[in-house]
Amino acid sequence: MRNSGDPKTRLQNVLSQIANHNGSSTLPSLLQRSAQSDIQNAVSQAQSICTQLGIQIQAQNPDQLGGHSYGWQPWKPQPLRTGYGPYSHSTTPAPTLETLLNKFEADVKEQLSKLTTNVGKTPGDNNSVHAQLDAVKNNVDGLSSKLHQATQESSDSPAQAVDNAITQVTVTLDAQLKDGGDKVNLKDTDPSVFQRYKKQVKQDSLTAADSDVNNLEGALPEKIKGIRTQVETDFQAVNAATKNKKEFATLSEAITSNLKSLTDTVSQVGQKINAKLTELKSKIGKKEHGKSATDNTLQKIHENLEKLLNNELNTAIQNTDNLLKSEVSKYQQQCIQSLESHVDSEVKEAIEKLTAQANKNYVTSIKEMLNAFADRVQKELKPLPTAIDTDRKEGFKGFMRTMQGVISNNETSSVHINLLSSLASESTDTAEQKAQLFKTLYKIQGIRRATKRYLDTEIKRLYKDINAKKNPPVIIKDTDKHPYADALDAVQSKLNTLLDELHNSNHFTHSLTFNLGNLSSALHSLVPTNFEGPCNTLLDVLKTGLTGMHAELKKAYVSVYDDAKIDWADEKNPEKEKCAKILVTIMETVRYQLNRLQNGCKSDKNKNAQINLSNGLGKFLKSIGFGVSEQGKHNGELQDKEK
């Protein structure tokens, strides 16, 4: 099993332990154990390169001793520093374990590549000679596991383990390629080696075939002999039939020549195989004592391994130990401070960028909100001038402008309000002034007509709007009947009749009662509370005002005999007698009441008093049936003012 963990991580852990050792005496041993562990891992990496070679050797030699393998993790590169800080590495670092191992790995790969080139690299089909050579190459590739096994069995001498592995390979090759021989002996090889070839040619007959090729036995020699026998038989038959003609002699010579060529080709292939195996033996075999190993051989690889283990790795271990003992603890705090300073500067810069971006986003957001608000305000205010102008012409504002005067575009005259002001300022002290004011009040007919037109327009407009909002909508045309407009027209008609009669007669006649009754009926038919919309109040005010006017006019005294038609020439008319009796009857009553009134008003305490309930005159008049006002209120039927 290989040790787990990244060398860089282990080095960081060691540095952390150095930072926290607080002068402990175990620090040198801690560094030494860490360095030795990583050096052993580097040695294991070198040994693992040859692991796969021994697998194929084991397959070709079942009696070879087995073993087990294990290794160590590789040592990561540790570059030398020219200074200490975040970026203080030398551009030309000193040799590290990784550099040495990479060089060793490259040398091994180069040697194996040359070995593969010398042996051959195109196997062809499974039954060809190249396929067999490829199998031999795979056997040689298994040398690694034997070297590793030998190293594990004797860890004190890795060089001896390599020699033992090479000896095993040499013994195997010597069994197949005898010294000084020119033929390959496959008789004593494993049954799994060259199986197809052994099935075609019997190995026991190879010695007898040296003197006579006809002694060669096996399926392939038998087939060749059969071909030759068949050819000779056919040749003799044809020769006998053609009386030994010259053409068949030529054909026989050609066949003989081709067979000889085939035999020579097979012989040449065998010689080439013998040469390749001889070359392979020279590259794998042990060197002679006192001689240097030849390049591109396993002996040279062995020397390189021994040199690496004894020289370069020791130097790397010493350099690493010196670095851990002297340099790391000397500059540890400086490196930590440099890293902290770098991190602080990066964090500060990031905070500044985030703050700037946040401010930018805030300004952008506020700008977009203001633009949206401006668009919303503009959208909301766009119809506002039209709505304001419409509001000034409709509803209560339009009614008040109508009461003020004549509306022309955005201007309103003051003709109506001036007329009302002048009428309100008229004096009503005497009966003549009251009669004159009553005649002057007829001028308000213009205000009444303007108000009527405005109310008709508003009532019809609101009636259309309300019906248009219904579901489903109801379309009201100008020619359609409008219930409230008709009711208002009826009120106007009755009011016009009443006012015209008063204007023409200049006093309260018997027709006043009749006209007041018609006006009251018209007012009762006007029910604005059933009408939706802001016009309710206007109709309520109109009805309330006219109802109050009706109540005041109803107080006027109208004689039952006023304008009565009696035919005095008719002697049989009963009204003549009744009128005479009435006159005689009331004369005494009138005399008594007038005398009482005269005496009460001419008394010293009452003749200079105002007529109200706070004095004797007012109380006297109330006792005889007059409606007297309270002091300062003018709520009675008699005047309450100084004489």
Stockholm file with secondary structure:
# STOCKHOLM 1.0

chainA/1-643         MRNSGDPKTRLQNVLSQIANHNGSSTLPSLLQRSAQSDIQNAVSQAQSICTQLGIQIQAQNPDQLGGHSYGWQPWKPQPLRTGYGPYSHSTTPAPTLETLLNKFEADVKEQLSKLTTNVGKTPGDNNSVHAQLDAVKNNVDGLSSKLHQATQESSDSPAQAVDNAITQVTVTLDAQLKDGGDKVNLKDTDPSVFQRYKKQVKQDSLTAADSDVNNLEGALPEKIKGIRTQVETDFQAVNAATKNKKEFATLSEAITSNLKSLTDTVSQVGQKINAKLTELKSKIGKKEHGKSATDNTLQKIHENLEKLLNNELNTAIQNTDNLLKSEVSKYQQQCIQSLESHVDSEVKEAIEKLTAQANKNYVTSIKEMLNAFADRVQKELKPLPTAIDTDRKEGFKGFMRTMQGVISNNETSSVHINLLSSLASESTDTAEQKAQLFKTLYKIQGIRRATKRYLDTEIKRLYKDINAKKNPPVIIKDTDKHPYADALDAVQSKLNTLLDELHNSNHFTHSLTFNLGNLSSALHSLVPTNFEGPCNTLLDVLKTGLTGMHAELKKAYVSVYDDAKIDWADEKNPEKEKCAKILVTIMETVRYQLNRLQNGCKSDKNKNAQINLSNGLGKFLKSIGFGVSEQGKHNGELQDKEK
#=GR chainA/1-643 SS CCCCSCHHHHHHHHHHHHHTCTTCTTHHHHHHHHHHHHHHHHHHHHHHTTTTHHHHHHHHCTTSCCCCCCCCCCCCCCCCBSSCSTTCBCSSCCCCHHHHHHHHHHHHHHHHHHHHHHHCSCCCSTTSHHHHHHHHHHHHHTHHHHHHHHHHHTTTCHHHHHHHHHHHHHHHHHHHSCTTCSSCCCTTSCTTTTHHHHHHSCGGGTTGGGTCGGGCCSHHHHHHHHHHHHHHHHHHHHHHHHTSCHHHHHHHHHHHHHHHHHHHHHHHHHHHHHHHHHHHHHHHSCCCTTCCCCTTSHHHHHHHHHHIIIIIHHHHHHHHHHIIIIIHHHHHHHHHHHHHHHHHHHHHHHHHHHHHHHHHHHHHHHHHHHHHHHHHHHHHHTTHHHHHHHHHHSHHHHHHHHHHSCEETTEECCHHHHHHHHHHTCCCSSHHHHHHHHHHGGGGHHHHHHHHHHHHHHHHHHHHHHHHTSSSCCCCCTTSCCHHHHHHHHHHHHHHHHHHHHHHHSSCCTHHHHHHHHHHHHHHHCCGGGSCSTHHHHHHHHHHHHHHHHHHHHTSCCCTTTTCCCCTTCTTCHHHHHHHHHHHHHHHHHHHHHHHHHHHHHSTTTTTCCSSTTSHHHHHHHHTTCCCCCTTTCCSSSCCSCC
#=GC SS_cons         CCCCSCHHHHHHHHHHHHHTCTTCTTHHHHHHHHHHHHHHHHHHHHHHTTTTHHHHHHHHCTTSCCCCCCCCCCCCCCCCBSSCSTTCBCSSCCCCHHHHHHHHHHHHHHHHHHHHHHHCSCCCSTTSHHHHHHHHHHHHHTHHHHHHHHHHHTTTCHHHHHHHHHHHHHHHHHHHSCTTCSSCCCTTSCTTTTHHHHHHSCGGGTTGGGTCGGGCCSHHHHHHHHHHHHHHHHHHHHHHHHTSCHHHHHHHHHHHHHHHHHHHHHHHHHHHHHHHHHHHHHHHSCCCTTCCCCTTSHHHHHHHHHHIIIIIHHHHHHHHHHIIIIIHHHHHHHHHHHHHHHHHHHHHHHHHHHHHHHHHHHHHHHHHHHHHHHHHHHHHHTTHHHHHHHHHHSHHHHHHHHHHSCEETTEECCHHHHHHHHHHTCCCSSHHHHHHHHHHGGGGHHHHHHHHHHHHHHHHHHHHHHHHTSSSCCCCCTTSCCHHHHHHHHHHHHHHHHHHHHHHHSSCCTHHHHHHHHHHHHHHHCCGGGSCSTHHHHHHHHHHHHHHHHHHHHTSCCCTTTTCCCCTTCTTCHHHHHHHHHHHHHHHHHHHHHHHHHHHHHSTTTTTCCSSTTSHHHHHHHHTTCCCCCTTTCCSSSCCSCC
//
